[in-house]
Amino acid sequence: MKIQAKVYQSDTIGKFLDQDILSIDLDHADASHHYVVFPGFCDVHVHFREPGFSYKETIQSGSYAAAKGGYTTVCAMPNLNPVPDSIEHLQQEWDIINKDACIQVLPYGAITVGEKGQELADLEGMADKVVAFSDDGKGVQTDAMMKEAMYKAKELGKLIVAHCEDETLLHGGYIHDGIYAKEHGHAGICSESEWGQIARDVQLAKETGCGYHVCHISTKESVEIIRKAKAEGVNVTCETAPHYLILDENDLQEEGRFKMNPPLRSKEDKEALRQGIIDGTIDVIATDHAPHSAEEKNKGLKGSAFGITGIETAFPLLYTYLVKENVISLDQLIQLLTVNPRNRFSLKQENCYTIWDLDQKYTIDPEQLVSMGKATPFAGMEVYGECVMTVYNGNVVYKK
């Protein structure tokens, strides 16, 4: 059946295709539904697990999952084996990307050797082949190391992208140090383990002039620190993830699919994050797509690995629970998913778009995900919005 999809346009998004309507053939279309063409989404925070952990996800499976989620550019984090901390290690990742990726996959280079925080990685050698530098999965623990990294990254014209976590404050915690942890006897992760390191890094960014981007913020204090830093002219941006905007500790269950780092925090934190995307303090929504094997996620809150799958469900969840509930506009959401990340990370794309049936209602079923990771806290939730096609560089890379 041939359907007419309206190309999304607004003053802030700009024109990304020459035509206003796309006519496409779909096997299972509904003539009464509303089909919209968006610019390809951009996720600056994914874990595609290769090289080193291909039993969790591969670049092939992860990039196809991204295409199904409407993404045409993703940035892959460096907690791999080997860690991309030198041009030789980085090339192993690039070889797999060049062979298996169906969309644009851009790797991060590590900030420190082995992500161990002891010695600066070969930032200069990797600079031309990475999107930015990050030790994601770990916070850079010492002020001196982060300061050295920022000076070098500034010299190279690259962002420092920081997972902020003070390990001295963790005390074996694995969910938010809040009501649920206390009532159910779990060890908690305090909010300061995140916002304390953000406060440190903001000061270092101010001192060094380095472009600084904060990963997956989850606390109200983090929002306020970044809001204040922006007002002072610090070159800082940040992201949060769909789960922090939709869920909080009151939604926790005794299952590994609710365990991620940082953890789901309080209702007050969630509301502060929502306000942060409304007022522009938070620039980007990234998924932190972090797949694991079923065995690694089937050990409850305490024993399971940190991380959930997220790239296929991000847009439907955000559209359903933020746009349709009038928290933000569709225009704001598309900025957070496309315009802002591309602008901040200097990413260009042409002839890349994704087509969505915004009227399609369905229940999230982990077994229908194409990612190798099936652990999602959103299993069983009803959403609107289904991707029917994604086009990368003029080629159809996903079709329903």
Buried (B, 14 or more C-beta within 10 A) or exposed (E): EEBEBEBBEEEEBEEBBEEEEBEBEBEEBEEEBEBBBBBBBBBBBBBBBBBBBBEBBBBBBBBBBBBBBBBBBBBBBBBBEBBBBBBEBBEBBBEBBEEBBBBBBBBBBBBBBBBBBEEBBBBEBBBEBBBBBBBBBBBBBEEEBBBBBBBBBBEBEBBBBBBBBBEEBBEEBBBBBBBBBEEEEBBBBBBBBBBBBBBBBBBBBBEBEBBBBBBBBBBBBBBBBBBEBBEEEBBBBBBBBBBBBBBBBEBBEEBBBBBBBBBBBBBEBBBBBBBBBBEEBBBBBBBBBBBBBEEBBBEBBBEBBBBBBBBBBBBBBBBBBBBBEEBBBBBBBBBBBBBBBBBBBEBEBEBBBBBBBBEBEEEBEBEEBBBBBBBBBBBEBEBBBBBBBBBBEEEEBBBB
